[in-house]
Amino acid sequence: MRRSCYCGELRTEDVGREVILMGWVQSLRDHGGVIFVDLRDREGVVQVVFNPEISEEAHRLAEELGDEYVIAVRGRVQRRPPGTENPRIPTGQVEVLATELKVLNRSRPPVFPIEDRLEVSELVRLRYRYLDLRRPSMFRNMRMRHEAAQIIRRYLSSLGFLEVETPFLTKSTPEGARDFLVPSRLSPGTFYALPQSPQLFKQILMVAGIDRYFQIVKCFRDEDLRADRQPEFTQVDLEMSFVTEEDVQEVIEGLMVELFEELLGKTPHTPFPRIPYQEALERFGTDKPDLRFGMELKDLGDLVRESSFEVFLKELEGGGVVKGLVVEGGAGFSRKELDELVREAMELGAKGLAWVRITQDGWQGPPSKYFPEGLKERIMERTGARTGDLLLFVADRKQKACEILGELRLKLGRRLGLIPEGGYQFAWIVDFPLLEFDETEGRYVAIHHPFTSPKEEDVERLEEDPLSVRARAYDIILNGHEIGGGSIRNHRPELQKRIFRLIGFSEREAHERFGFLLEALQYGAPPHGGIALGFDRLMMILCGSDTIREVIPFPKTQKGTCPLTGAPSEVEPRQLKELHLKLGL
């Protein structure tokens, strides 16, 4: 028998048609000698009826079926009898009256039901991923991932981009996350590195005159994992010659419109807002703000100087700040809820969290008595607080105070239901600092990577005031997630060498790590820039998932292991010997 169609494709217009279906037994029921089987394939479920009056042989075989048996069925499509229709599934108006059944394979009882409402640990799901992927929601995620990749390829190709593959076995250039290293058998004592990104190769492609490159590519980083990180991940990587930041941003905005219109039927409003890094930190406490709700942070340092609250005054005298956040309607919080907020703030690193309920009777809370009435009114005017609201204060170093209140803002937004379902808010974060000082290493490090160009008007301050220099970098943000980051690159070798010197590389170190790039830049490198989008993270949002593990076919756990295959695993001694390696454990 050869399959004629998918189970989930059958509709009332197919009534009377003879079909051959193949799939998995989802469930079976025996009603007075007539057996009903729900047959499932990737497109859905259809009811198959085995009536001994139609085929004794098919009915006899059906009696021996079990869940997840793989079968082939020949039969005729008919309408379900009145009153037996199932409006919850697309095939619910029809059924297939079986005339022939073939068991293609048996199955052990599955370790969990093949259904979307599943109460089983993620570890078990990953251990039996082949069963987990049979669930309709997981298949939808895989299909959407496929469709998104096709849209991306089609869109970028239409704009003149060429898809070019770059190497997986390359040179280790440690700067940022740790590399995954691969020992070379043919050159004992040397190692390849799996690429953290195709950054250097795509820049070299620009020197080569490719002009517009893209790749949907696997990348590897040996770093601690979170809900939106994996040791191997996929990114949409692209680079363009003779462009400005606006050119790259325009291409990506067009791509987002294409993806959201085709996959979700929604059209994002363009152009996306551009928010300077410092403004994002001041208003939202993060450089990846969720713009779907308000509750913005306010700087209150100048006002609280007029109070007599020593905790705030001491922090201000030491160069710190006081930031405020209004929780609309939060005056009704219980003392237990307020204590929980204080605990959460301190877990985030706060020295404390001051709060004030604004009631009909005025301010109520520990700091209230230290603020005169006129000052209270001015604070309420700046923050937009009204009677019935809760006012939160954090005093600390600027970066820390902003980050703590930013985290509380997100927690409260989720807890109070302030984040609308199905909403999508994009933004570009721009004007990042080029460098920051790493106290542990005692040197400057690049905030993005050392190939990012400084803003032209800031170049003259590179050596005298490096922390004031802004980068020609841009991150794209969606619903509080950074889904991509890019920049205009250093295309002149002299400027690239200056950056290397600033981050502590000697001329020899720069040559050893990046000599091939520096040499390439001397052969007429055009101005160029690009971006890399986190494909897994983008798919997580498009599919409405909470973690990227839901949109990756075979992900690792948060400990970097694969429960399905048992990776990472030990290898045989002869393999280590061939690689000239000894374990120092």
Secondary structure, DSSP 8 states (H G I E B T S, - for coil): ----S-GGG--GGGTT-EEEEEEEEEEEEEETTEEEEEEEETTEEEEEEE-TTT-HHHHHHHTT--TT-EEEEEEEEEE--TT---TTSTTTTEEEEEEEEEEEE-----SS-SSSS--S-HHHHHHTHHHHTTSHHHHHHHHHHHHHHHHHHHHHHHTT-EE----SSB----SSSB-EEEE-SSSTT-EEEE-S-SHHHHHHHHHTT--EEEEEEEEE-B----TT--SEEEEEEEEEES--HHHHHHHHHHHHHHHHHHHHS----SS--EEEHHHHHHHHSSSS--TTS----EE-HHHHTTS--HHHHHHHHTT-EEEEEEETTGGG--HHHHHHHHHHHHHTT-S--EEEEEETTEEESTTGGGS-HHHHHHHHHHHT--TT-EEEEEEE-HHHHHHHHHHHHHHHHHHTT-S-TT---EEEEE--BSEEEETTTTEEEESS-TTB-B-GGGGGGTTT-GGG-BBSEEEEEETTEEEEEEEEB--SHHHHHHHHHHTT--HHHHHHHHHHHHHHHTTT---EEEEEEEHHHHHHHHTT-SSGGGSSSS---TTS--TTT--S----HHHHHHTT-----
